[in-house]
C-alpha cells in the first residue's frame, strides 16, 4: 500500500454550514455511509464494525511544517499563527489486506504533549491512540462529500478534534468506495434504483 496515495497537494480543509453539511451527507444513497460521515465518534471503531475485523495502520508518516506551509485551510481551522509549527500526518487504515481509508491530519502539537506523542506514533490510529492515552477529545464534523479515489468517486469527511476549547487537529478521511459505497441518491435514482 503506497503512502503516496494520500495526496495533500490541492487538498482543501474547510468547514461547511450545518444545513449544507446535512444536505451533503443526506445525498449519499446508503444509510451506513451517511452514518459514518455524520458520526462524531471514533471512525476506527465504525470501520471495524463495518468490516467485522480489526482496523490497523497500514502505513503512515508525518512531518513538521510552519502553519503557512500546511495544506490550505488547515491553519485557519486550527487558529494557528503563520509561524506556528504544525504536524502534518498521512496514513492509510487497512483491515490487514484492503485499504479502508486514506487520511490526512494537521495538528497543533503545542496544545498537548500526550496528544503530540499520539500524532507522531505512526503505528496506531490517532483516535484509538488518543483514547488509550487518556487524551480523548470531542470532535466536530465540518465537511463531507465525494472526492477521487484512483479515478473513482469516494466518500470523505473532515472533522475537528478539540483540546478543551481549542482546536487540536483537523482530520480528513477518504473511504475506499469498494468498502464504503459512495453512490448518491441522485445517481441511484437515475439508474432506476430507490432510496
Phi, psi and omega in degrees: 000106183285131179289339178299350177291341177268090185269127180258341181294132181079000180279131181243123174269125178212167180241130180257157175296147183307319181294318179293319179299314179299321179295318181294318178292319180294345180285344179284137185288325187270125178305318179297326177295315179298321179296315180298317183289328182271346184287139177254021177260196183288116179297324181301319179295317179295319178294322178296319177294320181297315185267353181059038179199176181289147176246132181222167176282120177281319175196155181200156170210168176209159174213165179251133180222159170291148182306324180297338181260003180287162176306145185307134177090338185295312183299321179295316179296328180274354183059039181266141174290158186299334181261357180293140179279130178241155173260130174247120183238137173241141178207161174235126174265140181227168171258017182108340181216327183249136173294130177260320180207154173244127192234145174230133181231136171235128188222158177258096183293340182296340185281333185201119178295321179295318178293322179301319179298318179294320182293331181262358175277104185278005180262354185227144172301140186299312183301313180295321179295318179296318178298314182295329181274358181081014181246033179301146185228151176287159183231151175231120178288129183252326189205153175201156179166213183236136171219175186284139171228094180052044177088003181237145176296136179224146177283144175220160170217152177235135178218161179253133173259136185252147171243095189063231181272003185250141178290125181265315184209147171247131188235136170234134182235126176250127190258137179302119183293345175285343180251312181250104183301135182249009181297141177269161176301317182300316181294319179297316180294327180296332179257015173092010179277176178234155177277000000 
